[in-house]
């Protein structure tokens, strides 16, 4: 698939006995999702980590160190990422009201518009990937994926990827 406009042919029924197995199926699915996110980020002139940054900032204004934990980045890497996003007018950095030594990061209107475009395109891509699933299978996949995410490493921070209604 070379662009979002390309629609794959309808999926043939999955032959019985051709289950990839849990590990390979989840690995292949993660590759599909990563590739989709990379393509969409590139279309918006962002890196994957840049679009993740904006996604996190849609519903919160974390301190720099918290943002680094969300993204799995060290202090210098998160500083560089925020610097680049700030130069593009996508985020702002303000002194924390609770700790004058720390900075909180927030998304700008420009950043919110860009991440909204990315989220809409990603949602379209997911819909295309899941087009061959029945409503029951889609609901089951959603519940199982949610269960995996929620019960994953309790020390890892997660964030809501849902697109805000409206």
LINBELSUL-V482598 format. One record per backbone hydrogen bond with DSSP energy under -0.5 kcal/mol. CO is the residue of the C=O (numbers start at 1). NH is the residue of the N-H. If there is no record, write none. Layout:
BEGIN
co=CO nh=NH
co=CO nh=NH
END
This chain:
BEGIN
co=3 nh=6
co=6 nh=8
co=15 nh=18
co=21 nh=25
co=22 nh=26
co=23 nh=27
co=24 nh=28
co=25 nh=29
co=26 nh=30
co=27 nh=31
co=28 nh=32
co=29 nh=33
co=30 nh=34
co=31 nh=35
co=32 nh=36
co=33 nh=37
co=34 nh=38
co=35 nh=39
co=36 nh=40
co=37 nh=41
co=38 nh=42
co=39 nh=43
co=40 nh=44
co=41 nh=44
co=41 nh=46
co=42 nh=45
co=47 nh=51
co=48 nh=52
co=49 nh=53
co=50 nh=54
co=51 nh=55
co=52 nh=56
co=53 nh=57
co=54 nh=58
co=55 nh=58
co=56 nh=59
co=57 nh=107
co=62 nh=105
co=63 nh=67
co=64 nh=68
co=65 nh=69
co=66 nh=70
co=67 nh=71
co=68 nh=72
co=68 nh=73
co=74 nh=78
co=75 nh=79
co=76 nh=80
co=77 nh=81
co=78 nh=82
co=79 nh=83
co=80 nh=84
co=81 nh=85
co=82 nh=86
co=83 nh=87
co=84 nh=88
co=85 nh=90
co=85 nh=91
co=86 nh=89
co=90 nh=108
co=92 nh=106
co=94 nh=104
co=99 nh=96
co=99 nh=102
co=102 nh=96
co=103 nh=64
co=104 nh=94
co=106 nh=92
co=108 nh=112
co=109 nh=113
co=110 nh=114
co=111 nh=115
co=112 nh=116
co=113 nh=117
co=114 nh=118
co=115 nh=119
co=116 nh=120
co=117 nh=121
co=118 nh=122
co=119 nh=123
co=120 nh=124
co=121 nh=125
co=122 nh=126
co=123 nh=127
co=124 nh=128
co=125 nh=129
co=126 nh=130
co=128 nh=131
co=130 nh=133
co=134 nh=138
co=135 nh=139
co=136 nh=140
co=137 nh=141
co=138 nh=142
co=139 nh=143
co=140 nh=144
co=141 nh=145
co=142 nh=146
co=143 nh=147
co=144 nh=148
co=145 nh=149
co=146 nh=150
co=147 nh=151
co=148 nh=152
co=149 nh=152
co=153 nh=156
co=159 nh=161
END
